[in-house]
């Protein structure tokens, strides 16, 4: 289990924190990182490109000259794509470039990115972002004490912190996100990652493979299936009872018919005997 030092805003170590093995010490998968970055950038594309076709460009729709007899090529409209200032054929139209990516792939890429930051010693856990003022100068001095060589820093803090938000939004290369909004692209784009103690604990619990596999949920599902088996068996037994009665009624009705047939044959045989 990886153990990291917890620092305060003065840059001094005040404790240690145990991180989850399957989150911060997982196997790095470059393919998942590539797919996650590609998925994020595709969703960021505006897709507002547009060209005008034949029906949208300006120009008269009148036929320029008659179809035959002029010696020139036949033409129907000045807005034809063959002419200058005419419409564009098969031009780009507004569309969305985003596509769906399985959630397990995104979570796997996030674990790989967190593991990479920790293995490269570019992850810092801060005891808390208790900032007394929203001034940028004081906050910049605190970041320099934590890691003065970082060119870009990704801050992750759980909960609402107005002073931290106001102090960090004017700093170039510094981005503040919540643990629920953390993505692989943000981790790869920034040089340093600074987590608060609470944010690191939340990420360890939320991204843990034991929780994502859902073994307790499977046990609950099995228990629920056993609990629902008794009502299902009872309902099947109730349905089977009327089915058992129906053959008995049918046999009772069929018995009188079988008894009447021999009597009818005897009655038909007696007149024949008298005639003879």
N, C-alpha and C positions, 0 to 999 in steps of 0.2 A: 504494500500500500504506500503510495507516494506521500511524503511529508514535506510541507513547505513552511517557511518562516512567515509569520504575520508581523507586519510593520505598521507603525503609526505614521502620521503625517510629518513627523520630524525625521523619518528615515531610520528609526531605531527598531530593533526586533523586540516585540512584546510577547511573543508566544509562537506556537506551532499549530498547524492544522492538518488533519489527515484527510486525504482526498480519495475518492473511489477509484479502484484499480481499472474498472471497465469504462471509465470516463476520461481520466487523465493519464492512464497508462495502457490504452488500448492499442491494437495493431493499426498502423497508419495505412490507409487505402488511398493511393493517389487517384485511382479511377473515380471514387466517390467524390473526392474533392473537385475534380474536373467537372463532373456532372452537376454538382451543386452550384459551382460558380457559373457554369453555362446556363443553368436554369434561372439563376438570379438575374443575370445580365439580359436574358431574353425577356423576362418580365418587365425590366426597366425600359425597354425600347418603346418609343412613343407610337410608332406605326401610323403617323399622320401624313405620309407621303401620298400625293395624288396628282394625276395628270388628267387633262381634259380629252375626252373622246370626240368623235365626229358630231355628236348631238349637243355638246357643251361649248364648242368654240364659236366665236362670233362670225357672222357671214350669212348671206342670203341663201335660201334653199331653192332658189329658182334655177332651172336648167339653163346653162349658159348659151348653148346653141342647139339646133335641132340634131336629132339622132343621126340622120344620114344626109349625104349630099354635100357636106362641107369639105371633105377630105381630111378632116382632123379626127383625132381620137374622140370617141364618145365620152361624155362627162355628164354627171347628174347634178353635182353640187360643188361649190367652191370650197366647202368645208371637208372635202375628201382628204384622207391621209396622204394621198399622192401629191398634193399641192402644198405650197409654202403657206404657213399659218393654218394648216389643216389640223385635224384631230390626231391624237396619238393612238396607235393600235396596241392593245395588250400592255398598257402602261400600269404602273403601280397604283393600287387603291388602298384606302385605309384598312388596316387589319391589326390584329393582336398577335404578337409573337410569343406570348406566354404559353406554357404547356404544363401539364400536371406531372409531378415527380413523386414517386412513392415516399411516404413519410419516413419509412425505415432507412431509405437512402440518405435523406437529409440528416437524420439523427446520427447515422454512421459517419457522415462527413463532418458533422459537428464534433463528434468524439475524436476523430482523426486530427482535426485542427487544434483542439484543446491539448491533445497529447503532443503535437508538434511544438506548440508554444512552451509547454513545460519541459520537454526534452532539450530545447534550445535555450533554456533559462531566460525566457522572455515573458514569464508570467510572474506577477507580483500580487500578493494578497495583502490588502490594507485592512487594518482593524475597523475602520469606519471613516466615512467622509463627513465628519463633523466640522463644517466650515462656519465660522462666526459671521463672515461677511460675504457678500456676493461680488466683491471686487476681484478683477481678473489678475491683478498684480500679485496679490497674496497667494492665490491659488497656483499661479505659475511658479512661485518660489517653492511651494510644497511639492509640486511635480518634479522640480529640479533636485530636491533632496531625495526623492524616491528613485528617480532614474533620470539624470540630467542629459544623457547621451541619446535618448529616444527622439526620433524625428516625428513619429506619429504614435499616438496612444489611444487605445480603446478602453474607455471606462465603463465598468458594469456595476451598477448599484441597484439593490432591491428597495423599493419603496420610493416615496416622493421626497425629493430634496431640492427645494427651489434654489437655495444658494449655490449648490453644486451645478445645477442646470444653467443658471445665469453666469456663473464664473467660467464655465467651460465652453460656452457657445461662441465666444469671441476669439478663442485660441485656434490658430491654424493647425490642422493635423490632429486635433483632439475631438473625439466623438464619444458621446454618452448614450448608452442604451440600457434597456432593462434586460434581466435574464431571459424573460419570455420572448424577447425580440432579437436575441443574439443569433447570428447566422454564420455559416462558414465563410462567406465572402468578406464579412467585416473582420473576422479574425485574420484572414490571409492578407487583407489590404493594409492593416496596421502593423507597425513594428513591435509594439509592446502591448501587453494585456494586463490591466490592473483591475482586480476583482475585490470587492468588499468581502468581508468574512461571511456575511449573510448570503451574498450572491453566490459565492463558491459552494456553500452548503446546499443551496437550492439546486444548483447545477448538478452536484454530485448525486442528489436524491432523484431529480427529475430525469436525468439521462442514464441512470443506472440500468444495466441490462437485466438484472434480476427483476426490476420493476416493470420494464418494458415487455419482458417475456410473458408476464402475467400469470405466473404459476399459482399465486393465491386466487386469482380470478378463475383459473381452471378448476381448482378444487371447489370453489363456490358453485361453479356451473355444474360440476358433477353432483354436488350435494343437492342442488336444485332439481336435477334430473331424477335423482332417487326419490326426492320428496314428491315429485309430480307423477311418479310411476303408480302409486297407490290409487289416486283418483282416476287415472287412465284405465287401470284394470277394472275398477268398479264400474266405470261407464261402459266398458266392453261387455261386462257381465250383464248389465241391464239391457243392452242391445241384443244379447244372445238369447234372453228369455222369451221375448215375443217370437223370435225365429224358431224356437223349439216348439211353441204352441201351434204354429201354422201347420206343420205336417200332421199333427194329431187331428185337427179339424178336417183336413182334407181326407184323411183316412176314414173318419166317421161319416162324412158325406158320401164317400165312394162305396161304403158297405151296403147301404140300402139299395143303391142302384144294382149292385151285383145280386142282391137277394130278389129283386123284382124280375130280373131277366128270366130265371128258371120258371117262375110262376106264369109269366106271359107265354112261354113256350108250351107249358102244360095246357093252358086254356085254348091255345090254338090247335093242339093235338086232339082234344075231345070232340069238336065238331066233325073233324075228318073221320073219326071212328064211327060216329052216328050215320054219316052218309054211306059208308061202306055197308 
